[in-house]
């Protein structure tokens, strides 16, 4: 394990301390879990954005758009 020292707002510290007490876990464990969850979500989002999206030419975009049917909006989808 690695120890780190960080500065956080007092209000965030109080909230984390209160939650750790309610959950019956050490503050360090709560902070470690919260960081792991936040990083996991951040990494997942980053992977979706960076690996899922590929550059597309304007011509390719327009070719796909031509395949979209020109139907009137369904009930409730009209622009008012």
ABEGO torsion letter per residue (X at the ends): XBBBBBBBBAAAAAAAAAAAAAAGBBAAAAAAAAAAAAAAAAAAAAAAAAAABBBBBAAAAAAAAAABBBBBBBBGABBX
